[in-house]
Amino acid sequence: MVTLPVLALLYGCGDTTDRTLSPPPDAKWVDVSFRVPDGVKLLPVEVLYRSEKCKTVRYNSSNEPHEIPGYNDFEQKYQQQRGSDIWQSRVAIEGGGACQWSLRSLRVSFRLSADNPLAKGKKVIATNYIFDFGRYGLSDGYGTGRAKDASGDLNLKADFFPVTVINNMFNETYIDMFGGDTDYEKWSRRYRLQGTQNIAIQPIIHFDKVVTITPPATKPGSLIVTYPDGSSGKALHISPDYEKLLSMK
């Protein structure tokens, strides 16, 4: 996604861009389903459409105009499926409308629920998946790693471990769910899709396998990871050893 500062003008559909979606009768759709474990909150799916018809003009620091596709970003709720633990959201790939909106990215996010005992007194960080359907999708910065190519329907299962991080500098403790170091492609949670109509996500969360990351007793020094079995070691890239955690399931 182009990251030029900040002044933007939308044009091509009048003074006010019409962000209304009106998928054509033959539009393709993608169904996103998520199995929600107890103790987890599923957040609304973030949907990003872009338009080649209703362009955005952005000006850089030299006041030079740059044209990029128009932007239409919103959140959409899931619907529970027949009282089960599966929640689903359906999104048109061809959004249609006056601007002929085209789906570029979906972001699926979940976190520990507020009533989960592990969340008490901690700042809870969401875990994300991103699915890209074209260029100019969502920016990086969601901790998903780099996009990897995938085609056809996806059935994603991954093991997650609660990780508590103690930050003495800011006097806070936060917790998230660790599913592998996303700097490595095999654990990346971002996908560049082709021909995908169904995305199913089934996280396996090991609430009884909590990891704690603490600052060094003396500085300078490395962060210390304490694993569920009581063993400890230096944090690699500020992350636990995922293979070691998998061996403790």
MILOLUM-258150 format. One record per residue (C-alpha): x, y, z; residue in one letter; residue number from 1. Coordinates in steps of 0.2 Angstrom, whole numbers, plus 5000, padded with zeros to 4 digits. Layout:
x:X	y:Y	z:Z	resn:A	resi:NUM;
...
% end
This chain:
x:5000	y:5000	z:5000	resn:M	resi:1;
x:5007	y:5017	z:4995	resn:V	resi:2;
x:5012	y:5027	z:5011	resn:T	resi:3;
x:5013	y:5045	z:5005	resn:L	resi:4;
x:5008	y:5059	z:5017	resn:P	resi:5;
x:4993	y:5065	z:5020	resn:V	resi:6;
x:4982	y:5076	z:5010	resn:L	resi:7;
x:4970	y:5066	z:4999	resn:A	resi:8;
x:4957	y:5070	z:4987	resn:L	resi:9;
x:4944	y:5057	z:4980	resn:L	resi:10;
x:4937	y:5060	z:4963	resn:Y	resi:11;
x:4929	y:5051	z:4949	resn:G	resi:12;
x:4912	y:5049	z:4957	resn:C	resi:13;
x:4908	y:5067	z:4961	resn:G	resi:14;
x:4913	y:5077	z:4976	resn:D	resi:15;
x:4909	y:5064	z:4989	resn:T	resi:16;
x:4914	y:5046	z:4984	resn:T	resi:17;
x:4900	y:5034	z:4984	resn:D	resi:18;
x:4905	y:5019	z:4995	resn:R	resi:19;
x:4889	y:5010	z:4993	resn:T	resi:20;
x:4891	y:4992	z:4988	resn:L	resi:21;
x:4880	y:4984	z:4976	resn:S	resi:22;
x:4887	y:4967	z:4970	resn:P	resi:23;
x:4882	y:4961	z:4953	resn:P	resi:24;
x:4871	y:4946	z:4951	resn:P	resi:25;
x:4886	y:4935	z:4945	resn:D	resi:26;
x:4898	y:4942	z:4959	resn:A	resi:27;
x:4909	y:4930	z:4967	resn:K	resi:28;
x:4909	y:4929	z:4986	resn:W	resi:29;
x:4921	y:4923	z:5000	resn:V	resi:30;
x:4914	y:4915	z:5016	resn:D	resi:31;
x:4925	y:4917	z:5031	resn:V	resi:32;
x:4921	y:4905	z:5046	resn:S	resi:33;
x:4929	y:4905	z:5063	resn:F	resi:34;
x:4927	y:4892	z:5077	resn:R	resi:35;
x:4927	y:4902	z:5093	resn:V	resi:36;
x:4935	y:4893	z:5108	resn:P	resi:37;
x:4929	y:4896	z:5125	resn:D	resi:38;
x:4938	y:4911	z:5133	resn:G	resi:39;
x:4941	y:4920	z:5116	resn:V	resi:40;
x:4932	y:4935	z:5108	resn:K	resi:41;
x:4931	y:4936	z:5089	resn:L	resi:42;
x:4932	y:4954	z:5083	resn:L	resi:43;
x:4922	y:4960	z:5068	resn:P	resi:44;
x:4931	y:4956	z:5051	resn:V	resi:45;
x:4939	y:4971	z:5043	resn:E	resi:46;
x:4935	y:4973	z:5025	resn:V	resi:47;
x:4945	y:4983	z:5013	resn:L	resi:48;
x:4939	y:4987	z:4995	resn:Y	resi:49;
x:4948	y:4998	z:4982	resn:R	resi:50;
x:4942	y:5007	z:4966	resn:S	resi:51;
x:4951	y:5010	z:4950	resn:E	resi:52;
x:4936	y:5021	z:4945	resn:K	resi:53;
x:4936	y:5032	z:4960	resn:C	resi:54;
x:4954	y:5037	z:4962	resn:K	resi:55;
x:4963	y:5045	z:4977	resn:T	resi:56;
x:4975	y:5058	z:4974	resn:V	resi:57;
x:4989	y:5060	z:4987	resn:R	resi:58;
x:5002	y:5073	z:4989	resn:Y	resi:59;
x:5019	y:5069	z:4995	resn:N	resi:60;
x:5031	y:5081	z:5005	resn:S	resi:61;
x:5036	y:5090	z:4989	resn:S	resi:62;
x:5017	y:5093	z:4985	resn:N	resi:63;
x:5018	y:5081	z:4970	resn:E	resi:64;
x:5001	y:5072	z:4966	resn:P	resi:65;
x:5001	y:5053	z:4966	resn:H	resi:66;
x:4986	y:5043	z:4960	resn:E	resi:67;
x:4980	y:5027	z:4969	resn:I	resi:68;
x:4964	y:5017	z:4969	resn:P	resi:69;
x:4950	y:5024	z:4980	resn:G	resi:70;
x:4948	y:5017	z:4998	resn:Y	resi:71;
x:4933	y:5009	z:5006	resn:N	resi:72;
x:4937	y:5001	z:5023	resn:D	resi:73;
x:4924	y:4995	z:5036	resn:F	resi:74;
x:4920	y:4982	z:5049	resn:E	resi:75;
x:4908	y:4968	z:5047	resn:Q	resi:76;
x:4900	y:4957	z:5060	resn:K	resi:77;
x:4900	y:4938	z:5060	resn:Y	resi:78;
x:4884	y:4928	z:5062	resn:Q	resi:79;
x:4883	y:4913	z:5073	resn:Q	resi:80;
x:4879	y:4897	z:5064	resn:Q	resi:81;
x:4864	y:4888	z:5072	resn:R	resi:82;
x:4869	y:4890	z:5090	resn:G	resi:83;
x:4886	y:4882	z:5087	resn:S	resi:84;
x:4904	y:4889	z:5091	resn:D	resi:85;
x:4906	y:4893	z:5072	resn:I	resi:86;
x:4904	y:4911	z:5066	resn:W	resi:87;
x:4903	y:4916	z:5048	resn:Q	resi:88;
x:4904	y:4932	z:5038	resn:S	resi:89;
x:4901	y:4933	z:5019	resn:R	resi:90;
x:4910	y:4946	z:5008	resn:V	resi:91;
x:4907	y:4950	z:4990	resn:A	resi:92;
x:4924	y:4950	z:4980	resn:I	resi:93;
x:4916	y:4961	z:4967	resn:E	resi:94;
x:4908	y:4975	z:4977	resn:G	resi:95;
x:4900	y:4984	z:4962	resn:G	resi:96;
x:4892	y:5001	z:4966	resn:G	resi:97;
x:4895	y:5017	z:4957	resn:A	resi:98;
x:4914	y:5015	z:4960	resn:C	resi:99;
x:4915	y:4997	z:4955	resn:Q	resi:100;
x:4923	y:4992	z:4972	resn:W	resi:101;
x:4935	y:4977	z:4972	resn:S	resi:102;
x:4939	y:4967	z:4987	resn:L	resi:103;
x:4958	y:4969	z:4991	resn:R	resi:104;
x:4960	y:4963	z:5009	resn:S	resi:105;
x:4951	y:4955	z:5024	resn:L	resi:106;
x:4958	y:4955	z:5042	resn:R	resi:107;
x:4952	y:4942	z:5054	resn:V	resi:108;
x:4956	y:4946	z:5073	resn:S	resi:109;
x:4953	y:4938	z:5089	resn:F	resi:110;
x:4959	y:4940	z:5107	resn:R	resi:111;
x:4957	y:4933	z:5125	resn:L	resi:112;
x:4939	y:4938	z:5131	resn:S	resi:113;
x:4938	y:4950	z:5145	resn:A	resi:114;
x:4931	y:4937	z:5157	resn:D	resi:115;
x:4946	y:4925	z:5154	resn:N	resi:116;
x:4956	y:4924	z:5170	resn:P	resi:117;
x:4972	y:4925	z:5160	resn:L	resi:118;
x:4967	y:4943	z:5154	resn:A	resi:119;
x:4964	y:4950	z:5172	resn:K	resi:120;
x:4975	y:4965	z:5175	resn:G	resi:121;
x:4984	y:4964	z:5158	resn:K	resi:122;
x:4983	y:4973	z:5142	resn:K	resi:123;
x:4976	y:4961	z:5129	resn:V	resi:124;
x:4983	y:4961	z:5112	resn:I	resi:125;
x:4973	y:4954	z:5097	resn:A	resi:126;
x:4980	y:4941	z:5085	resn:T	resi:127;
x:4977	y:4943	z:5067	resn:N	resi:128;
x:4976	y:4934	z:5050	resn:Y	resi:129;
x:4976	y:4945	z:5034	resn:I	resi:130;
x:4970	y:4938	z:5017	resn:F	resi:131;
x:4974	y:4948	z:5001	resn:D	resi:132;
x:4964	y:4947	z:4985	resn:F	resi:133;
x:4974	y:4960	z:4975	resn:G	resi:134;
x:4986	y:4975	z:4976	resn:R	resi:135;
x:4984	y:4990	z:4987	resn:Y	resi:136;
x:4978	y:4979	z:5002	resn:G	resi:137;
x:4980	y:4982	z:5020	resn:L	resi:138;
x:4997	y:4989	z:5027	resn:S	resi:139;
x:5009	y:4979	z:5037	resn:D	resi:140;
x:5010	y:4981	z:5056	resn:G	resi:141;
x:4997	y:4968	z:5062	resn:Y	resi:142;
x:5010	y:4955	z:5066	resn:G	resi:143;
x:5005	y:4943	z:5053	resn:T	resi:144;
x:5021	y:4942	z:5043	resn:G	resi:145;
x:5024	y:4943	z:5024	resn:R	resi:146;
x:5011	y:4937	z:5013	resn:A	resi:147;
x:5012	y:4919	z:5005	resn:K	resi:148;
x:5003	y:4913	z:4990	resn:D	resi:149;
x:4988	y:4901	z:4992	resn:A	resi:150;
x:4975	y:4895	z:4980	resn:S	resi:151;
x:4958	y:4887	z:4982	resn:G	resi:152;
x:4949	y:4885	z:4999	resn:D	resi:153;
x:4958	y:4887	z:5015	resn:L	resi:154;
x:4956	y:4877	z:5031	resn:N	resi:155;
x:4968	y:4884	z:5044	resn:L	resi:156;
x:4972	y:4876	z:5060	resn:K	resi:157;
x:4986	y:4882	z:5072	resn:A	resi:158;
x:4991	y:4880	z:5090	resn:D	resi:159;
x:4992	y:4896	z:5100	resn:F	resi:160;
x:5000	y:4898	z:5117	resn:F	resi:161;
x:4996	y:4913	z:5129	resn:P	resi:162;
x:5011	y:4924	z:5131	resn:V	resi:163;
x:5012	y:4936	z:5145	resn:T	resi:164;
x:5025	y:4950	z:5143	resn:V	resi:165;
x:5031	y:4961	z:5158	resn:I	resi:166;
x:5036	y:4978	z:5152	resn:N	resi:167;
x:5045	y:4987	z:5167	resn:N	resi:168;
x:5049	y:5002	z:5156	resn:M	resi:169;
x:5030	y:5006	z:5154	resn:F	resi:170;
x:5025	y:4998	z:5170	resn:N	resi:171;
x:5012	y:4987	z:5161	resn:E	resi:172;
x:5009	y:4968	z:5157	resn:T	resi:173;
x:5001	y:4962	z:5141	resn:Y	resi:174;
x:4996	y:4946	z:5135	resn:I	resi:175;
x:4993	y:4939	z:5117	resn:D	resi:176;
x:4992	y:4922	z:5109	resn:M	resi:177;
x:5008	y:4916	z:5100	resn:F	resi:178;
x:5006	y:4905	z:5085	resn:G	resi:179;
x:5024	y:4905	z:5079	resn:G	resi:180;
x:5037	y:4918	z:5074	resn:D	resi:181;
x:5028	y:4926	z:5059	resn:T	resi:182;
x:5045	y:4932	z:5052	resn:D	resi:183;
x:5046	y:4914	z:5046	resn:Y	resi:184;
x:5035	y:4910	z:5031	resn:E	resi:185;
x:5029	y:4894	z:5038	resn:K	resi:186;
x:5021	y:4903	z:5053	resn:W	resi:187;
x:5015	y:4918	z:5043	resn:S	resi:188;
x:4997	y:4922	z:5045	resn:R	resi:189;
x:4995	y:4933	z:5029	resn:R	resi:190;
x:4990	y:4925	z:5013	resn:Y	resi:191;
x:4989	y:4931	z:4995	resn:R	resi:192;
x:4974	y:4922	z:4988	resn:L	resi:193;
x:4968	y:4916	z:4971	resn:Q	resi:194;
x:4952	y:4907	z:4967	resn:G	resi:195;
x:4947	y:4906	z:4986	resn:T	resi:196;
x:4929	y:4905	z:4991	resn:Q	resi:197;
x:4930	y:4898	z:5008	resn:N	resi:198;
x:4941	y:4902	z:5022	resn:I	resi:199;
x:4939	y:4892	z:5038	resn:A	resi:200;
x:4950	y:4896	z:5054	resn:I	resi:201;
x:4951	y:4884	z:5069	resn:Q	resi:202;
x:4963	y:4890	z:5082	resn:P	resi:203;
x:4968	y:4877	z:5095	resn:I	resi:204;
x:4973	y:4887	z:5111	resn:I	resi:205;
x:4982	y:4879	z:5125	resn:H	resi:206;
x:4976	y:4890	z:5140	resn:F	resi:207;
x:4986	y:4878	z:5152	resn:D	resi:208;
x:5002	y:4881	z:5143	resn:K	resi:209;
x:5006	y:4899	z:5148	resn:V	resi:210;
x:5023	y:4907	z:5143	resn:V	resi:211;
x:5030	y:4922	z:5152	resn:T	resi:212;
x:5043	y:4934	z:5145	resn:I	resi:213;
x:5052	y:4945	z:5158	resn:T	resi:214;
x:5066	y:4958	z:5157	resn:P	resi:215;
x:5084	y:4954	z:5162	resn:P	resi:216;
x:5088	y:4956	z:5181	resn:A	resi:217;
x:5102	y:4967	z:5176	resn:T	resi:218;
x:5105	y:4978	z:5161	resn:K	resi:219;
x:5110	y:4976	z:5147	resn:P	resi:220;
x:5104	y:4959	z:5145	resn:G	resi:221;
x:5092	y:4947	z:5136	resn:S	resi:222;
x:5073	y:4945	z:5139	resn:L	resi:223;
x:5070	y:4929	z:5148	resn:I	resi:224;
x:5057	y:4916	z:5142	resn:V	resi:225;
x:5049	y:4905	z:5155	resn:T	resi:226;
x:5040	y:4890	z:5148	resn:Y	resi:227;
x:5025	y:4880	z:5155	resn:P	resi:228;
x:5037	y:4866	z:5161	resn:D	resi:229;
x:5047	y:4878	z:5172	resn:G	resi:230;
x:5062	y:4879	z:5160	resn:S	resi:231;
x:5069	y:4896	z:5154	resn:S	resi:232;
x:5080	y:4903	z:5142	resn:G	resi:233;
x:5084	y:4919	z:5132	resn:K	resi:234;
x:5071	y:4925	z:5120	resn:A	resi:235;
x:5075	y:4923	z:5102	resn:L	resi:236;
x:5069	y:4939	z:5092	resn:H	resi:237;
x:5058	y:4943	z:5107	resn:I	resi:238;
x:5048	y:4927	z:5104	resn:S	resi:239;
x:5047	y:4910	z:5113	resn:P	resi:240;
x:5053	y:4894	z:5105	resn:D	resi:241;
x:5038	y:4888	z:5096	resn:Y	resi:242;
x:5044	y:4871	z:5092	resn:E	resi:243;
x:5048	y:4868	z:5110	resn:K	resi:244;
x:5030	y:4874	z:5115	resn:L	resi:245;
x:5023	y:4862	z:5102	resn:L	resi:246;
x:5032	y:4848	z:5110	resn:S	resi:247;
x:5023	y:4852	z:5127	resn:M	resi:248;
x:5006	y:4850	z:5120	resn:K	resi:249;
% end
